């Protein structure tokens, strides 16, 4: 269990990395905002990479675990899709700075092993979405489409939210995500079968 000081360092660092970029932040900057000396900071972390690496891993793994925990395979696929989108936004709202910092550094980690593990968690997250879309197609709730492309459409719609979302705005992130989902479903939902009219019935007779 991380100590209170380590949690403070992570919180300060991820916000600074997200706002100013990894190269724009120094160990001195992090120490100053934490109210500690550089020597104390170096006692916990030898460099900035050792701070950012677990942040990136934690964000990637945690978003999958959060969304998967709220998925319910007994629900209709359109409801599962809405949950996926809304819970992703809920995660973004709670861990905005960590997600921005982690996603920015996703491909830059020089340690191939750590990068491979993060990609594996990312793939689980994306596969869950594809499974939901595929279930919707098979159930006739969504029109037949390329699941990978549809998945990228959904992810592309919500993944940039943390960068422009304003917590002081009139809508919470999950509410915005719900509207996104409505817009997406207008393009993805299968058309209802046309009802036979009295004129069509007579024509058939």
Short mmCIF file of the C-alpha atoms (twelve columns), coordinates in Angstrom:
data_MODEL
# 
_entry.id   MODEL 
# 
loop_
_atom_site.group_PDB 
_atom_site.id 
_atom_site.type_symbol 
_atom_site.label_atom_id 
_atom_site.label_alt_id 
_atom_site.label_comp_id 
_atom_site.label_asym_id 
_atom_site.label_seq_id 
_atom_site.Cartn_x 
_atom_site.Cartn_y 
_atom_site.Cartn_z 
_atom_site.pdbx_PDB_model_num 
ATOM 1   C CA . UNK A 1   0.000   0.000   0.000   1 
ATOM 2   C CA . UNK A 2   1.627   3.316   -1.073  1 
ATOM 3   C CA . UNK A 3   2.263   5.829   1.689   1 
ATOM 4   C CA . UNK A 4   0.500   9.170   1.806   1 
ATOM 5   C CA . UNK A 5   3.665   10.898  0.582   1 
ATOM 6   C CA . UNK A 6   3.983   8.640   -2.464  1 
ATOM 7   C CA . UNK A 7   0.326   9.178   -3.348  1 
ATOM 8   C CA . UNK A 8   0.861   12.937  -3.060  1 
ATOM 9   C CA . UNK A 9   3.884   12.739  -5.386  1 
ATOM 10  C CA . UNK A 10  1.897   10.739  -7.937  1 
ATOM 11  C CA . UNK A 11  -1.017  13.183  -7.821  1 
ATOM 12  C CA . UNK A 12  1.193   16.240  -8.242  1 
ATOM 13  C CA . UNK A 13  3.373   14.651  -10.909 1 
ATOM 14  C CA . UNK A 14  0.544   13.342  -13.075 1 
ATOM 15  C CA . UNK A 15  -1.188  16.725  -13.067 1 
ATOM 16  C CA . UNK A 16  2.045   18.517  -13.968 1 
ATOM 17  C CA . UNK A 17  2.886   15.979  -16.680 1 
ATOM 18  C CA . UNK A 18  -0.621  16.310  -18.121 1 
ATOM 19  C CA . UNK A 19  -0.610  20.116  -18.101 1 
ATOM 20  C CA . UNK A 20  2.995   20.823  -19.139 1 
ATOM 21  C CA . UNK A 21  4.228   17.652  -20.778 1 
ATOM 22  C CA . UNK A 22  6.804   15.202  -19.464 1 
ATOM 23  C CA . UNK A 23  9.783   17.220  -20.735 1 
ATOM 24  C CA . UNK A 24  8.375   20.449  -19.302 1 
ATOM 25  C CA . UNK A 25  8.433   19.180  -15.724 1 
ATOM 26  C CA . UNK A 26  11.517  18.722  -13.561 1 
ATOM 27  C CA . UNK A 27  12.043  16.790  -10.356 1 
ATOM 28  C CA . UNK A 28  12.518  20.218  -8.730  1 
ATOM 29  C CA . UNK A 29  9.026   21.274  -9.913  1 
ATOM 30  C CA . UNK A 30  7.443   18.163  -8.439  1 
ATOM 31  C CA . UNK A 31  9.305   18.509  -5.149  1 
ATOM 32  C CA . UNK A 32  8.408   22.189  -4.838  1 
ATOM 33  C CA . UNK A 33  4.671   21.622  -5.251  1 
ATOM 34  C CA . UNK A 34  4.772   18.694  -2.843  1 
ATOM 35  C CA . UNK A 35  6.507   20.916  -0.277  1 
ATOM 36  C CA . UNK A 36  9.494   18.601  0.046   1 
ATOM 37  C CA . UNK A 37  13.180  18.816  -0.829  1 
ATOM 38  C CA . UNK A 38  14.652  17.268  -3.982  1 
ATOM 39  C CA . UNK A 39  16.615  14.916  -1.746  1 
ATOM 40  C CA . UNK A 40  13.384  13.649  -0.201  1 
ATOM 41  C CA . UNK A 41  11.830  13.166  -3.636  1 
ATOM 42  C CA . UNK A 42  14.883  11.229  -4.826  1 
ATOM 43  C CA . UNK A 43  14.522  9.040   -1.757  1 
ATOM 44  C CA . UNK A 44  11.226  7.795   -3.189  1 
ATOM 45  C CA . UNK A 45  11.934  8.000   -6.931  1 
ATOM 46  C CA . UNK A 46  15.299  8.006   -8.739  1 
ATOM 47  C CA . UNK A 47  13.961  9.919   -11.777 1 
ATOM 48  C CA . UNK A 48  10.845  11.098  -13.583 1 
ATOM 49  C CA . UNK A 49  10.523  7.861   -15.553 1 
ATOM 50  C CA . UNK A 50  10.088  5.908   -12.327 1 
ATOM 51  C CA . UNK A 51  7.149   8.187   -11.458 1 
ATOM 52  C CA . UNK A 52  5.479   8.144   -14.862 1 
ATOM 53  C CA . UNK A 53  5.819   4.426   -15.602 1 
ATOM 54  C CA . UNK A 54  3.469   3.188   -12.833 1 
ATOM 55  C CA . UNK A 55  1.080   6.053   -13.606 1 
ATOM 56  C CA . UNK A 56  0.799   4.930   -17.219 1 
ATOM 57  C CA . UNK A 57  0.412   1.291   -16.239 1 
ATOM 58  C CA . UNK A 58  -2.103  2.092   -13.510 1 
ATOM 59  C CA . UNK A 59  -4.336  4.186   -15.757 1 
ATOM 60  C CA . UNK A 60  -4.397  1.611   -18.550 1 
ATOM 61  C CA . UNK A 61  -5.119  -1.308  -16.237 1 
ATOM 62  C CA . UNK A 62  -7.569  0.553   -14.021 1 
ATOM 63  C CA . UNK A 63  -9.823  1.791   -16.803 1 
ATOM 64  C CA . UNK A 64  -10.305 -1.773  -18.051 1 
ATOM 65  C CA . UNK A 65  -11.014 -3.107  -14.554 1 
ATOM 66  C CA . UNK A 66  -13.452 -0.263  -13.859 1 
ATOM 67  C CA . UNK A 67  -15.433 -0.695  -17.078 1 
ATOM 68  C CA . UNK A 68  -15.409 -4.514  -16.926 1 
ATOM 69  C CA . UNK A 69  -16.700 -4.410  -13.348 1 
ATOM 70  C CA . UNK A 70  -19.768 -2.481  -14.515 1 
ATOM 71  C CA . UNK A 71  -20.471 -4.664  -17.557 1 
ATOM 72  C CA . UNK A 72  -23.447 -7.013  -17.351 1 
ATOM 73  C CA . UNK A 73  -23.704 -9.633  -20.096 1 
ATOM 74  C CA . UNK A 74  -27.372 -10.248 -19.269 1 
ATOM 75  C CA . UNK A 75  -28.326 -6.771  -20.483 1 
ATOM 76  C CA . UNK A 76  -29.157 -5.881  -24.090 1 
ATOM 77  C CA . UNK A 77  -26.057 -4.902  -26.037 1 
ATOM 78  C CA . UNK A 78  -27.190 -1.286  -26.471 1 
ATOM 79  C CA . UNK A 79  -27.431 -0.954  -22.677 1 
ATOM 80  C CA . UNK A 80  -24.003 -2.562  -22.265 1 
ATOM 81  C CA . UNK A 81  -22.606 -0.134  -24.825 1 
ATOM 82  C CA . UNK A 82  -24.064 2.804   -22.934 1 
ATOM 83  C CA . UNK A 83  -22.529 1.511   -19.711 1 
ATOM 84  C CA . UNK A 84  -19.163 1.117   -21.406 1 
ATOM 85  C CA . UNK A 85  -19.193 4.700   -22.676 1 
ATOM 86  C CA . UNK A 86  -20.604 6.263   -19.489 1 
ATOM 87  C CA . UNK A 87  -18.294 4.349   -17.146 1 
ATOM 88  C CA . UNK A 88  -15.302 5.269   -19.290 1 
ATOM 89  C CA . UNK A 89  -16.278 8.926   -18.861 1 
ATOM 90  C CA . UNK A 90  -16.819 8.371   -15.133 1 
ATOM 91  C CA . UNK A 91  -13.268 7.043   -14.885 1 
ATOM 92  C CA . UNK A 92  -11.937 9.996   -16.883 1 
ATOM 93  C CA . UNK A 93  -13.685 12.452  -14.593 1 
ATOM 94  C CA . UNK A 94  -12.253 10.833  -11.457 1 
ATOM 95  C CA . UNK A 95  -8.711  10.332  -12.783 1 
ATOM 96  C CA . UNK A 96  -8.393  12.969  -15.476 1 
ATOM 97  C CA . UNK A 97  -4.768  13.985  -14.937 1 
ATOM 98  C CA . UNK A 98  -3.533  10.423  -14.509 1 
ATOM 99  C CA . UNK A 99  -5.213  9.372   -17.745 1 
ATOM 100 C CA . UNK A 100 -3.790  12.290  -19.761 1 
ATOM 101 C CA . UNK A 101 -0.293  11.777  -18.381 1 
ATOM 102 C CA . UNK A 102 -0.454  8.022   -18.851 1 
ATOM 103 C CA . UNK A 103 -1.876  8.102   -22.365 1 
ATOM 104 C CA . UNK A 104 0.708   10.685  -23.447 1 
ATOM 105 C CA . UNK A 105 3.502   8.386   -22.319 1 
ATOM 106 C CA . UNK A 106 1.882   5.167   -23.526 1 
ATOM 107 C CA . UNK A 107 4.347   4.453   -26.337 1 
ATOM 108 C CA . UNK A 108 7.405   6.221   -24.946 1 
ATOM 109 C CA . UNK A 109 8.439   3.797   -22.187 1 
ATOM 110 C CA . UNK A 110 11.896  2.437   -23.088 1 
ATOM 111 C CA . UNK A 111 11.185  -0.770  -21.170 1 
ATOM 112 C CA . UNK A 112 9.663   -3.161  -23.707 1 
ATOM 113 C CA . UNK A 113 8.313   -5.457  -21.004 1 
ATOM 114 C CA . UNK A 114 6.327   -2.682  -19.319 1 
ATOM 115 C CA . UNK A 115 5.077   -1.405  -22.666 1 
ATOM 116 C CA . UNK A 116 3.945   -4.900  -23.655 1 
ATOM 117 C CA . UNK A 117 1.999   -5.285  -20.403 1 
ATOM 118 C CA . UNK A 118 0.245   -1.933  -20.871 1 
ATOM 119 C CA . UNK A 119 -0.692  -2.885  -24.432 1 
ATOM 120 C CA . UNK A 120 -2.181  -6.135  -23.121 1 
ATOM 121 C CA . UNK A 121 -4.454  -4.214  -20.716 1 
ATOM 122 C CA . UNK A 122 -5.363  -1.760  -23.491 1 
ATOM 123 C CA . UNK A 123 -6.265  -4.689  -25.732 1 
ATOM 124 C CA . UNK A 124 -8.546  -6.178  -23.049 1 
ATOM 125 C CA . UNK A 125 -10.374 -2.866  -22.796 1 
ATOM 126 C CA . UNK A 126 -10.835 -2.592  -26.553 1 
ATOM 127 C CA . UNK A 127 -11.829 -6.257  -26.882 1 
ATOM 128 C CA . UNK A 128 -14.591 -5.791  -24.321 1 
ATOM 129 C CA . UNK A 129 -16.048 -3.051  -26.500 1 
ATOM 130 C CA . UNK A 130 -15.786 -5.213  -29.612 1 
ATOM 131 C CA . UNK A 131 -17.504 -8.091  -27.816 1 
ATOM 132 C CA . UNK A 132 -20.384 -5.781  -26.883 1 
ATOM 133 C CA . UNK A 133 -20.729 -4.555  -30.459 1 
ATOM 134 C CA . UNK A 134 -20.583 -8.098  -31.828 1 
ATOM 135 C CA . UNK A 135 -23.254 -9.219  -29.368 1 
ATOM 136 C CA . UNK A 136 -25.456 -6.349  -30.527 1 
ATOM 137 C CA . UNK A 137 -25.029 -7.313  -34.174 1 
ATOM 138 C CA . UNK A 138 -25.806 -10.975 -33.493 1 
ATOM 139 C CA . UNK A 139 -28.909 -10.020 -31.493 1 
ATOM 140 C CA . UNK A 140 -30.136 -7.693  -34.245 1 
ATOM 141 C CA . UNK A 141 -29.847 -4.633  -31.991 1 
ATOM 142 C CA . UNK A 142 -27.084 -3.085  -34.094 1 
ATOM 143 C CA . UNK A 143 -26.740 -3.188  -37.834 1 
ATOM 144 C CA . UNK A 144 -24.080 -5.400  -39.335 1 
ATOM 145 C CA . UNK A 145 -20.838 -3.457  -39.556 1 
ATOM 146 C CA . UNK A 146 -17.078 -3.825  -39.189 1 
ATOM 147 C CA . UNK A 147 -16.683 -4.297  -35.431 1 
ATOM 148 C CA . UNK A 148 -13.090 -3.046  -35.306 1 
ATOM 149 C CA . UNK A 149 -13.926 0.156   -37.149 1 
ATOM 150 C CA . UNK A 150 -17.062 0.699   -35.064 1 
ATOM 151 C CA . UNK A 151 -14.973 0.182   -31.922 1 
ATOM 152 C CA . UNK A 152 -12.472 2.795   -33.051 1 
ATOM 153 C CA . UNK A 153 -15.356 5.185   -33.713 1 
ATOM 154 C CA . UNK A 154 -16.632 4.759   -30.142 1 
ATOM 155 C CA . UNK A 155 -13.175 5.050   -28.586 1 
ATOM 156 C CA . UNK A 156 -12.259 8.014   -30.762 1 
ATOM 157 C CA . UNK A 157 -15.404 9.766   -29.570 1 
ATOM 158 C CA . UNK A 158 -14.672 9.421   -25.852 1 
ATOM 159 C CA . UNK A 159 -10.891 9.123   -25.477 1 
ATOM 160 C CA . UNK A 160 -10.252 12.833  -26.027 1 
ATOM 161 C CA . UNK A 161 -12.790 13.896  -23.409 1 
ATOM 162 C CA . UNK A 162 -10.244 14.371  -20.599 1 
ATOM 163 C CA . UNK A 163 -8.365  16.963  -22.681 1 
ATOM 164 C CA . UNK A 164 -11.288 19.283  -23.343 1 
ATOM 165 C CA . UNK A 165 -13.796 18.428  -20.620 1 
ATOM 166 C CA . UNK A 166 -14.403 21.291  -18.195 1 
ATOM 167 C CA . UNK A 167 -15.367 20.059  -14.691 1 
ATOM 168 C CA . UNK A 168 -16.925 23.481  -14.047 1 
ATOM 169 C CA . UNK A 169 -19.198 23.186  -17.071 1 
ATOM 170 C CA . UNK A 170 -22.961 22.599  -16.969 1 
ATOM 171 C CA . UNK A 171 -22.717 18.836  -17.649 1 
ATOM 172 C CA . UNK A 172 -20.842 16.089  -15.861 1 
ATOM 173 C CA . UNK A 173 -18.634 13.814  -17.953 1 
ATOM 174 C CA . UNK A 174 -21.058 10.834  -17.748 1 
ATOM 175 C CA . UNK A 175 -23.907 13.058  -18.974 1 
ATOM 176 C CA . UNK A 176 -21.848 14.145  -21.979 1 
ATOM 177 C CA . UNK A 177 -20.929 10.513  -22.618 1 
ATOM 178 C CA . UNK A 178 -24.609 9.570   -22.534 1 
ATOM 179 C CA . UNK A 179 -25.304 12.111  -25.271 1 
ATOM 180 C CA . UNK A 180 -22.383 10.736  -27.275 1 
ATOM 181 C CA . UNK A 181 -23.894 7.283   -26.971 1 
ATOM 182 C CA . UNK A 182 -27.298 8.493   -28.191 1 
ATOM 183 C CA . UNK A 183 -25.640 10.048  -31.240 1 
ATOM 184 C CA . UNK A 184 -23.641 6.909   -31.952 1 
ATOM 185 C CA . UNK A 185 -26.666 4.654   -31.621 1 
ATOM 186 C CA . UNK A 186 -28.640 6.750   -34.061 1 
ATOM 187 C CA . UNK A 187 -26.089 5.593   -36.606 1 
ATOM 188 C CA . UNK A 188 -25.593 2.047   -35.292 1 
ATOM 189 C CA . UNK A 189 -29.031 0.879   -34.199 1 
ATOM 190 C CA . UNK A 190 -30.694 -1.603  -36.569 1 
ATOM 191 C CA . UNK A 191 -33.769 -0.345  -38.401 1 
ATOM 192 C CA . UNK A 192 -37.061 -1.698  -37.082 1 
ATOM 193 C CA . UNK A 193 -38.932 -3.939  -39.529 1 
ATOM 194 C CA . UNK A 194 -41.522 -2.014  -41.510 1 
ATOM 195 C CA . UNK A 195 -45.082 -2.678  -40.387 1 
ATOM 196 C CA . UNK A 196 -47.469 -3.928  -43.007 1 
ATOM 197 C CA . UNK A 197 -50.078 -1.302  -43.925 1 
ATOM 198 C CA . UNK A 198 -53.671 -2.045  -44.884 1 
ATOM 199 C CA . UNK A 199 -52.904 -0.948  -48.449 1 
ATOM 200 C CA . UNK A 200 -49.943 -3.335  -48.688 1 
ATOM 201 C CA . UNK A 201 -52.067 -6.197  -47.334 1 
ATOM 202 C CA . UNK A 202 -54.770 -5.586  -49.983 1 
ATOM 203 C CA . UNK A 203 -52.156 -5.399  -52.706 1 
ATOM 204 C CA . UNK A 204 -50.767 -8.747  -51.596 1 
ATOM 205 C CA . UNK A 205 -54.241 -10.277 -51.740 1 
# 
